[in-house]
Amino acid sequence: MTAEILDWTRGGAGIAYQTCASCGAVWYFQRGFCPVCGDGNPVTRQASGAGTVYARTSVARAPTEELRAHAPYLIVLVDADEGFRLMAHGDPTLEIGDWVRARFIDLAGRKIPYFEPADGRR
């Protein structure tokens, strides 16, 4: 029996990513083929939600009415432990190099990943 893959883009509280059995590539945005070698059988996997902050930026001018009430807020690029990079909201205290873990919050009517400092160090 295969465990269900949870993906926040489909309403679940999880982060899904894909891998290629042919060339070993790892990527975040779901697609029906490998972006490196073109193989048509990608494997979808569940991410742990852990990673390292690669970059951060504070958003003062929100792009939508729904987000204006939350400004200013932090956007982070996170290098996931599984080998892909994703953009998400994050705790305002996060700095580049911090080890983080995702939890899922409701923001502007959607469930999204929100990164916070992880307990302990690797």
Secondary structure, 3 states (H helix, E strand, C coil): CCCCCCCHHHCCCCCEEEECCCCCCEECCCCCCCCCCCCCCCEEEECCCEEEEEEEEEECCCCCHHHHCCCCEEEEEEEECCCCEEEEEECCCCCCCCEEEEEEEEECCEEEEEEEECCCCC
